[in-house]
Amino acid sequence: MTDRTPKKKRGRPRIHPDARSARAAASRAYRLRQKQKRQKKTAVYHRSQSDDWYTPPELTQMILRGIGRRVFTLDPCAPADPAHRVVPAEFYYTQEDDGLSRSWKVDAAIPPPVVFVNPPYSRISAWIDKCIDESRKGVVIVALVPSRTGTRWFERAVEHDAIVAPIPGRLRFLRGQLAGSLSPGDAAPFDAALLIWNPELLCLRGAAPRVGQG
Ligand SMILES: C[S@@+](CC[C@H](N)C(=O)[O-])C[C@H]1O[C@@H](n2cnc3c(N)ncnc32)[C@H](O)[C@@H]1O
Protein backbone atom coordinates (compact mmCIF):
# COMPACT_ATOMS: atom_id res chain seq x y z
CA MET A 1 0.00 0.00 0.00
CA THR A 2 1.28 3.45 -0.93
CA ASP A 3 1.36 6.36 1.53
CA ARG A 4 -0.96 9.08 0.18
CA THR A 5 -0.42 11.69 2.92
CA PRO A 6 0.88 14.91 1.24
CA LYS A 7 4.59 15.51 1.73
CA LYS A 8 5.61 18.47 3.88
CA LYS A 9 7.21 21.19 1.75
CA ARG A 10 10.76 22.03 2.72
CA GLY A 11 12.54 25.41 2.72
CA ARG A 12 11.16 28.90 3.18
CA PRO A 13 7.40 29.22 3.16
CA ARG A 14 6.14 30.82 -0.01
CA ILE A 15 5.22 34.51 0.35
CA HIS A 16 2.22 35.80 -1.46
CA PRO A 17 3.36 38.20 -4.23
CA ASP A 18 1.35 41.07 -2.65
CA ALA A 19 3.08 40.59 0.71
CA ARG A 20 6.46 40.43 -1.04
CA SER A 21 5.99 43.74 -2.81
CA ALA A 22 4.68 45.36 0.40
CA ARG A 23 7.81 44.21 2.20
CA ALA A 24 10.02 45.56 -0.59
CA ALA A 25 8.22 48.91 -0.48
CA ALA A 26 8.63 49.11 3.31
CA SER A 27 12.32 48.37 3.02
CA ARG A 28 12.73 50.98 0.25
CA ALA A 29 10.95 53.55 2.42
CA TYR A 30 13.21 52.67 5.37
CA ARG A 31 16.35 53.07 3.26
CA LEU A 32 15.09 56.42 1.96
CA ARG A 33 14.38 57.65 5.51
CA GLN A 34 17.89 56.64 6.60
CA LYS A 35 19.41 58.42 3.59
CA GLN A 36 17.42 61.60 4.29
CA LYS A 37 18.55 61.47 7.94
CA ARG A 38 22.19 61.15 6.85
CA GLN A 39 21.83 64.01 4.35
CA LYS A 40 20.24 66.25 6.98
CA LYS A 41 23.11 65.59 9.38
CA THR A 42 25.74 66.30 6.73
CA ALA A 43 23.97 69.46 5.61
CA VAL A 44 23.98 70.84 9.17
CA TYR A 45 27.66 69.96 9.51
CA HIS A 46 28.64 71.65 6.25
CA ARG A 47 26.49 74.67 6.92
CA SER A 48 28.15 75.19 10.29
CA GLN A 49 31.54 74.48 8.73
CA SER A 50 31.11 77.27 6.22
CA ASP A 51 31.22 80.28 8.49
CA ASP A 52 29.96 79.73 11.97
CA TRP A 53 33.07 78.72 13.93
CA TYR A 54 34.56 81.72 15.73
CA THR A 55 37.97 81.39 17.36
CA PRO A 56 38.02 80.93 21.15
CA PRO A 57 39.70 84.07 22.60
CA GLU A 58 41.86 81.91 24.94
CA LEU A 59 43.61 80.57 21.84
CA THR A 60 44.29 83.95 20.22
CA GLN A 61 45.45 85.37 23.59
CA MET A 62 47.84 82.45 24.04
CA ILE A 63 49.31 82.97 20.54
CA LEU A 64 49.62 86.75 21.03
CA ARG A 65 51.38 86.25 24.37
CA GLY A 66 53.72 83.78 22.67
CA ILE A 67 54.72 86.25 19.96
CA GLY A 68 54.79 89.29 22.23
CA ARG A 69 52.03 91.21 20.46
CA ARG A 70 48.84 92.83 21.71
CA VAL A 71 46.93 92.31 18.45
CA PHE A 72 47.35 90.59 15.09
CA THR A 73 47.87 92.81 12.07
CA LEU A 74 45.05 91.31 10.00
CA ASP A 75 42.10 88.90 10.15
CA PRO A 76 41.51 88.32 6.40
CA CYS A 77 38.32 86.27 6.90
CA ALA A 78 36.38 88.23 9.47
CA PRO A 79 32.64 88.08 10.10
CA ALA A 80 30.63 90.89 8.52
CA ASP A 81 29.03 91.63 11.90
CA PRO A 82 31.57 93.57 14.01
CA ALA A 83 29.98 92.08 17.15
CA HIS A 84 31.22 88.67 16.00
CA ARG A 85 34.85 89.79 15.50
CA VAL A 86 36.60 88.02 18.33
CA VAL A 87 40.09 88.03 16.79
CA PRO A 88 41.92 91.17 17.96
CA ALA A 89 43.41 92.74 14.82
CA GLU A 90 44.40 96.10 13.36
CA PHE A 91 42.64 95.33 10.06
CA TYR A 92 39.77 93.06 8.98
CA TYR A 93 38.67 91.79 5.57
CA THR A 94 35.13 90.48 5.36
CA GLN A 95 33.47 88.37 2.69
CA GLU A 96 32.42 91.58 0.96
CA ASP A 97 36.06 92.78 0.83
CA ASP A 98 37.12 89.26 -0.26
CA GLY A 99 40.22 88.42 1.74
CA LEU A 100 41.25 85.93 -0.93
CA SER A 101 41.79 88.58 -3.58
CA ARG A 102 43.50 91.23 -1.40
CA SER A 103 47.10 91.52 -0.31
CA TRP A 104 47.80 90.49 3.28
CA LYS A 105 51.01 92.50 3.35
CA VAL A 106 49.38 95.52 4.96
CA ASP A 107 51.17 98.30 6.85
CA ALA A 108 51.50 96.92 10.35
CA ALA A 109 52.02 99.13 13.40
CA ILE A 110 54.93 96.78 14.16
CA PRO A 111 56.34 94.93 11.10
CA PRO A 112 56.33 92.22 9.94
CA PRO A 113 52.57 91.78 9.53
CA VAL A 114 51.16 88.86 11.51
CA VAL A 115 47.97 87.43 10.01
CA PHE A 116 45.57 85.16 11.89
CA VAL A 117 43.41 82.99 9.63
CA ASN A 118 40.48 80.83 10.69
CA PRO A 119 39.21 80.16 7.17
CA PRO A 120 35.70 79.31 6.02
CA TYR A 121 35.92 75.51 5.91
CA SER A 122 33.82 75.32 2.76
CA ARG A 123 36.76 76.80 0.76
CA ILE A 124 39.69 75.75 2.89
CA SER A 125 41.85 74.60 -0.03
CA ALA A 126 41.72 78.08 -1.67
CA TRP A 127 42.60 79.73 1.66
CA ILE A 128 45.61 77.45 2.14
CA ASP A 129 46.84 78.37 -1.36
CA LYS A 130 46.43 82.03 -0.43
CA CYS A 131 48.44 81.45 2.80
CA ILE A 132 51.21 79.87 0.72
CA ASP A 133 51.26 82.85 -1.72
CA GLU A 134 51.25 85.47 1.03
CA SER A 135 53.92 83.64 3.04
CA ARG A 136 56.30 84.19 0.11
CA LYS A 137 55.93 87.97 0.62
CA GLY A 138 57.33 87.80 4.15
CA VAL A 139 54.01 87.77 6.00
CA VAL A 140 53.84 85.76 9.22
CA ILE A 141 50.72 83.59 9.11
CA VAL A 142 49.00 81.55 11.80
CA ALA A 143 46.14 79.48 10.38
CA LEU A 144 43.70 77.58 12.57
CA VAL A 145 42.52 74.53 10.62
CA PRO A 146 40.90 71.15 11.17
CA SER A 147 43.69 68.64 11.61
CA ARG A 148 42.97 66.69 8.41
CA THR A 149 46.51 65.56 7.81
CA GLY A 150 45.51 63.24 4.97
CA THR A 151 44.00 65.90 2.73
CA ARG A 152 45.71 67.39 -0.31
CA TRP A 153 45.52 70.94 1.10
CA PHE A 154 47.20 69.88 4.37
CA GLU A 155 49.90 68.09 2.41
CA ARG A 156 50.41 71.21 0.21
CA ALA A 157 50.73 73.43 3.30
CA VAL A 158 53.45 71.20 4.76
CA GLU A 159 55.25 70.93 1.41
CA HIS A 160 55.25 74.74 1.29
CA ASP A 161 56.98 75.22 4.62
CA ALA A 162 54.10 75.41 7.10
CA ILE A 163 55.03 74.31 10.60
CA VAL A 164 52.32 72.20 12.20
CA ALA A 165 51.35 72.73 15.83
CA PRO A 166 48.68 70.25 16.90
CA ILE A 167 46.18 71.60 19.41
CA PRO A 168 45.59 69.11 22.24
CA GLY A 169 41.98 68.38 23.19
CA ARG A 170 38.98 69.80 21.41
CA LEU A 171 38.38 73.54 20.97
CA ARG A 172 35.12 75.15 22.00
CA PHE A 173 34.52 77.52 19.11
CA LEU A 174 32.18 80.44 19.71
CA ARG A 175 28.87 79.93 17.95
CA GLY A 176 25.98 82.22 17.21
CA GLN A 177 23.76 83.43 14.45
CA LEU A 178 22.59 86.77 15.79
CA ALA A 179 24.50 89.94 16.48
CA GLY A 180 25.97 90.02 19.95
CA SER A 181 24.87 86.52 20.85
CA LEU A 182 28.14 84.60 20.62
CA SER A 183 28.65 81.90 23.20
CA PRO A 184 31.03 78.95 23.54
CA GLY A 185 29.57 75.89 21.83
CA ASP A 186 30.15 72.25 22.68
CA ALA A 187 33.58 70.82 22.03
CA ALA A 188 34.18 70.75 18.25
CA PRO A 189 33.58 67.39 16.54
CA PHE A 190 37.07 67.55 15.00
CA ASP A 191 40.72 67.92 16.01
CA ALA A 192 42.42 71.20 15.19
CA ALA A 193 45.95 72.39 14.46
CA LEU A 194 47.82 75.58 13.73
CA LEU A 195 49.70 75.93 10.46
CA ILE A 196 52.40 78.55 10.88
CA TRP A 197 54.43 80.24 8.17
CA ASN A 198 57.55 82.40 8.74
CA PRO A 199 57.70 82.33 12.57
CA GLU A 200 61.45 82.91 12.32
CA LEU A 201 60.79 86.48 11.15
CA LEU A 202 59.40 87.24 14.61
CA CYS A 203 62.20 85.44 16.48
CA LEU A 204 64.89 87.28 14.52
CA ARG A 205 63.30 90.68 15.07
CA GLY A 206 63.01 90.02 18.78
CA ALA A 207 66.53 88.68 19.10
CA ALA A 208 68.36 91.33 17.04
CA PRO A 209 68.21 94.31 19.45
CA ARG A 210 69.11 92.12 22.44
CA VAL A 211 72.16 90.76 20.61
CA GLY A 212 73.07 94.31 19.54
CA GLN A 213 72.89 95.63 23.10
CA GLY A 214 75.11 92.77 24.23
C1 LIG B 1 35.37 80.26 10.43
S1 LIG B 1 34.81 81.93 10.40
C2 LIG B 1 36.14 82.74 11.24
C3 LIG B 1 35.75 84.09 11.73
C4 LIG B 1 36.88 84.81 12.47
N1 LIG B 1 38.02 85.03 11.61
C5 LIG B 1 37.31 84.04 13.68
O1 LIG B 1 38.38 83.42 13.66
O2 LIG B 1 36.57 84.03 14.67
C6 LIG B 1 35.13 82.33 8.67
C7 LIG B 1 34.64 83.72 8.27
O3 LIG B 1 35.09 83.99 6.95
C8 LIG B 1 34.18 84.87 6.33
N2 LIG B 1 34.41 84.79 4.89
C9 LIG B 1 33.92 83.88 3.99
N3 LIG B 1 34.43 84.11 2.76
C10 LIG B 1 35.26 85.20 2.88
C11 LIG B 1 36.06 85.92 1.95
N4 LIG B 1 36.12 85.59 0.66
N5 LIG B 1 36.78 86.96 2.43
C12 LIG B 1 36.74 87.30 3.73
N6 LIG B 1 35.98 86.66 4.66
C13 LIG B 1 35.24 85.62 4.23
C14 LIG B 1 32.84 84.36 6.80
O4 LIG B 1 31.89 85.38 6.74
C15 LIG B 1 33.15 83.92 8.24
O5 LIG B 1 32.81 84.94 9.15
PDBQT file of the ligand as one rigid body, heavy atoms in Angstrom, charges set to zero:
ROOT
HETATM    1  C1  LIG A 301      35.374  80.260  10.431  1.00  0.00    +0.000 C 
HETATM    2  S1  LIG A 301      34.815  81.932  10.400  1.00  0.00    +0.000 S 
HETATM    3  C2  LIG A 301      36.135  82.739  11.236  1.00  0.00    +0.000 C 
HETATM    4  C3  LIG A 301      35.755  84.087  11.728  1.00  0.00    +0.000 C 
HETATM    5  C4  LIG A 301      36.884  84.806  12.467  1.00  0.00    +0.000 C 
HETATM    6  N1  LIG A 301      38.018  85.028  11.609  1.00  0.00    +0.000 N 
HETATM    7  C5  LIG A 301      37.310  84.037  13.677  1.00  0.00    +0.000 C 
HETATM    8  O1  LIG A 301      38.377  83.420  13.659  1.00  0.00    +0.000 OA
HETATM    9  O2  LIG A 301      36.567  84.032  14.674  1.00  0.00    +0.000 OA
HETATM   10  C6  LIG A 301      35.128  82.326   8.670  1.00  0.00    +0.000 C 
HETATM   11  C7  LIG A 301      34.643  83.718   8.270  1.00  0.00    +0.000 C 
HETATM   12  O3  LIG A 301      35.091  83.988   6.945  1.00  0.00    +0.000 OA
HETATM   13  C8  LIG A 301      34.177  84.874   6.330  1.00  0.00    +0.000 C 
HETATM   14  N2  LIG A 301      34.409  84.787   4.886  1.00  0.00    +0.000 N 
HETATM   15  C9  LIG A 301      33.922  83.880   3.991  1.00  0.00    +0.000 A 
HETATM   16  N3  LIG A 301      34.427  84.112   2.759  1.00  0.00    +0.000 NA
HETATM   17  C10 LIG A 301      35.257  85.195   2.878  1.00  0.00    +0.000 A 
HETATM   18  C11 LIG A 301      36.062  85.915   1.954  1.00  0.00    +0.000 A 
HETATM   19  N4  LIG A 301      36.117  85.587   0.658  1.00  0.00    +0.000 N 
HETATM   20  N5  LIG A 301      36.775  86.961   2.428  1.00  0.00    +0.000 NA
HETATM   21  C12 LIG A 301      36.737  87.303   3.730  1.00  0.00    +0.000 A 
HETATM   22  N6  LIG A 301      35.977  86.660   4.658  1.00  0.00    +0.000 NA
HETATM   23  C13 LIG A 301      35.241  85.622   4.232  1.00  0.00    +0.000 A 
HETATM   24  C14 LIG A 301      32.838  84.357   6.801  1.00  0.00    +0.000 C 
HETATM   25  O4  LIG A 301      31.890  85.383   6.739  1.00  0.00    +0.000 OA
HETATM   26  C15 LIG A 301      33.145  83.922   8.242  1.00  0.00    +0.000 C 
HETATM   27  O5  LIG A 301      32.807  84.944   9.147  1.00  0.00    +0.000 OA
ENDROOT
TORSDOF 0
